[in-house]
């Protein structure tokens, strides 16, 4: 009897551990639009799914959503059906592959852009339910600091603020860092520099931003990486495919692999062509 009781206890403990599966919720945001946020999220999700991670991307760019278009997906339903018809998020999810699904928001719809607090709460509860069957939930927020953006930032464990070297993007990134770290008390906030001409420009951009944060916020942030301008990216967008699928050794894809290896402690193999890297560092490209 004692042996049976011990075995039962071990089974219960094992089941409890399985039920407490650790998942991650990461929001990608930016103060300014046009910094390449959605491309980053789509390719990171694709690469994570390729190494066996169960990934869900929630397109939270409400009213201006486009990740389904970027990936060439046909969505029968979207968040508008959750808002107006009472559908659940699981019912509107689109399968990209066996490990990668997207929750489309729908674009150009006023009801989506102006959803109320009860709907936000419903979305949050259903996202929590979805994470029970997911390794990683990536949230692609809209740009700026509207209520529909800040709701998802408040609900995320980790936040990646994306900027480019442009002064306007940097100013808006600083505002976003101030809000997330000071107002929302988030301590897992990092900065990713996109569309840099070369490594030096990326590092200078991050260092200058961090100096401003240290001076005015008394805080310093970690870098989650950088990506150079990549001529292959527009071609992938036109084909509505992840650049990581079409150009697995391009500069942007390599940057996304490095991001994953750093952020998720993975070991995705990276093949860098030293000649291509040299010219990319000078002119940009993949």
DAFEN-V245289 format. One record per pair of residues at least 6 apart in sequence whose C-alpha atoms are under 6 Angstrom apart, sorted by the first residue. I is the first residue (numbers start at 1). J is the second residue. D is the distance in Angstrom with one decimal. If there is no record, write none. Layout:
# DAFEN-V245289
i:j:d
I:J:D
I:J:D
This chain:
# DAFEN-V245289
i:j:d
23:135:4.8
23:136:5.6
24:136:4.9
25:137:4.8
25:156:5.7
25:157:5.7
26:138:5.1
26:156:5.9
26:158:4.7
26:159:5.6
27:138:5.9
27:139:4.5
27:159:4.8
28:140:5.3
28:159:6.0
28:160:4.9
29:141:5.4
29:161:5.1
30:143:5.2
30:161:5.3
30:162:5.2
31:143:5.3
31:144:4.4
31:172:4.3
31:173:5.0
31:176:5.7
32:143:5.4
32:169:5.5
32:172:5.9
33:143:5.2
43:242:5.6
49:99:5.1
49:100:5.7
54:99:4.6
54:134:5.1
54:135:5.0
55:100:4.9
55:136:4.9
55:137:5.9
56:100:5.9
56:101:4.9
56:102:5.7
56:137:5.0
57:102:4.8
57:137:5.9
57:138:4.8
57:139:5.9
58:103:4.8
58:139:4.9
59:104:5.5
59:105:5.5
59:140:5.1
60:140:5.4
60:141:4.6
61:141:4.8
61:142:3.9
62:105:6.0
62:112:5.8
62:113:5.1
63:107:4.4
63:108:5.1
63:109:5.4
63:112:5.5
63:113:4.6
64:107:4.6
64:108:6.0
65:105:5.8
65:106:5.7
65:107:4.9
70:240:5.1
71:240:4.9
71:241:5.2
72:240:4.8
77:92:5.2
78:92:5.8
78:104:5.2
78:105:5.3
78:106:5.4
79:105:4.6
81:87:5.8
82:88:5.9
93:102:5.5
93:103:4.7
94:101:5.4
94:102:5.1
95:101:4.5
141:149:5.8
142:149:5.9
158:188:5.0
159:189:4.8
160:189:5.8
160:190:5.0
160:191:5.7
161:191:4.9
162:191:5.9
162:192:4.8
162:193:6.0
163:169:5.6
163:193:5.1
164:193:5.4
164:194:5.0
164:195:5.8
165:205:5.7
180:186:5.7
190:221:5.7
190:222:5.0
190:223:5.5
190:224:5.7
191:223:4.9
191:224:5.6
192:224:5.2
192:225:5.2
192:226:5.4
193:202:6.0
193:226:4.5
194:226:5.5
194:227:4.8
195:227:5.8
195:228:4.9
195:229:4.5
196:202:5.3
196:228:4.6
196:229:5.8
197:228:5.7
197:229:6.0
197:284:5.5
198:281:4.4
210:220:5.7
213:219:5.7
214:220:5.5
225:259:5.9
227:252:5.8
227:255:5.4
228:284:5.9
229:284:4.9
229:285:5.7
230:284:5.9
230:285:3.9
230:286:5.3
231:285:4.9
236:243:5.2
244:253:5.1
250:286:4.3
251:286:4.3
261:267:5.5
